[in-house]
Amino acid sequence: MHQIPGLGIAMIGSNFQIDQGTIQMIQNNFKITQCFLGQLRYLCLLLLMIDR
């Protein structure tokens, strides 16, 4: 199987752009998740304090 070198590079280039977009989405979701986990931890501590 013989491939055209330029085509492969073009495909990798477009895939990389998609990957960058995906990474950005994951990073944004991760920030939201971190924020959510922080609030969750705070709520757990609050519940523990009330429990005592």
trRosetta pair geometry for C-beta under 8 A, 3 or more apart (Angstrom, degrees):
i j d omega theta_ij theta_ji phi_ij phi_ji
3 7 6.6 -124 176 65 93 116
3 8 5.7 68 142 -49 133 117
4 7 4.3 73 79 2 102 115
4 8 7.2 178 86 -12 56 84
5 8 6.0 -61 -157 33 34 111
5 9 6.6 28 154 -16 68 108
6 9 5.8 -59 -153 37 33 111
6 10 6.3 34 152 -21 68 107
7 10 5.7 -55 -149 35 31 112
7 11 6.3 31 153 -19 65 106
8 11 5.7 -56 -149 36 30 111
8 12 6.3 30 153 -18 65 106
9 12 5.7 -53 -147 37 31 112
9 13 6.2 38 151 -25 63 106
10 13 5.5 -52 -151 32 30 118
10 14 6.6 24 155 -13 64 103
11 14 6.1 -56 -149 38 31 104
11 15 6.2 30 153 -18 65 110
12 15 5.6 -57 -146 40 30 113
12 16 6.2 37 153 -27 65 105
13 16 5.7 -54 -150 29 27 114
13 17 6.9 29 151 -19 61 101
14 17 5.6 -48 -153 30 37 113
14 18 6.7 38 149 -17 65 103
15 18 5.6 -54 -152 37 36 113
15 19 6.2 40 149 -22 67 106
16 19 5.4 -51 -146 36 33 116
16 20 6.4 39 152 -24 64 101
17 20 5.7 -49 -151 30 31 113
17 21 6.7 31 151 -16 62 104
18 21 5.7 -57 -156 36 33 112
18 22 6.3 33 148 -19 66 108
19 22 5.5 -55 -146 38 33 113
19 23 6.1 37 154 -23 67 104
20 23 5.6 -50 -145 34 30 113
20 24 6.5 33 153 -20 62 104
21 24 5.7 -54 -152 33 31 113
21 25 6.5 32 150 -19 64 104
22 25 5.6 -54 -152 35 33 113
22 26 6.3 34 151 -19 67 105
23 26 5.6 -53 -148 37 32 113
23 27 6.2 35 152 -21 65 105
24 27 5.6 -52 -148 35 31 114
24 28 6.4 31 152 -18 64 104
25 28 5.8 -55 -150 36 31 110
25 29 6.3 29 152 -16 65 108
26 29 5.7 -56 -147 40 30 111
26 30 6.1 36 151 -26 65 107
27 30 5.5 -51 -146 33 30 116
27 31 6.6 35 152 -22 62 100
28 31 5.7 -49 -153 30 33 113
28 32 6.6 31 149 -15 63 104
29 32 5.5 -54 -151 38 35 113
29 33 6.1 37 149 -21 67 107
30 33 5.4 -51 -144 37 32 114
30 34 6.2 37 153 -22 65 103
31 34 5.7 -50 -147 33 29 112
31 35 6.4 31 152 -19 62 106
32 35 5.7 -56 -152 36 30 113
32 36 6.2 31 150 -20 65 109
33 36 5.5 -56 -147 38 31 113
33 37 6.2 31 155 -19 66 106
34 37 5.7 -54 -145 37 29 110
34 38 6.3 35 152 -24 62 105
35 38 5.7 -54 -153 32 29 116
35 39 6.6 26 151 -15 63 105
36 39 5.8 -55 -151 37 32 110
36 40 6.2 35 149 -23 65 108
37 40 5.3 -52 -145 36 33 117
37 41 6.3 38 154 -22 65 103
38 41 5.8 -52 -149 33 28 112
38 42 6.5 31 150 -19 61 107
39 42 5.5 -54 -150 36 33 116
39 43 6.3 35 151 -20 66 105
40 43 5.7 -53 -150 35 31 112
40 44 6.4 33 151 -20 64 105
41 44 5.6 -52 -149 34 31 114
41 45 6.4 32 152 -18 64 105
42 45 5.8 -54 -150 36 30 111
42 46 6.3 33 150 -22 63 108
43 46 5.4 -54 -148 35 32 116
43 47 6.3 33 153 -20 65 105
44 47 5.7 -53 -148 36 30 111
44 48 6.4 32 152 -20 63 105
45 48 5.6 -53 -149 35 32 113
45 49 6.4 33 152 -20 64 106
46 49 5.8 -56 -151 35 29 112
46 50 6.4 28 152 -17 64 106
47 50 5.7 -54 -146 37 32 110
47 51 6.1 40 152 -29 64 107
48 51 5.4 -51 -147 30 30 119
48 52 6.9 26 156 -17 62 101
49 52 6.2 -55 -155 33 31 105
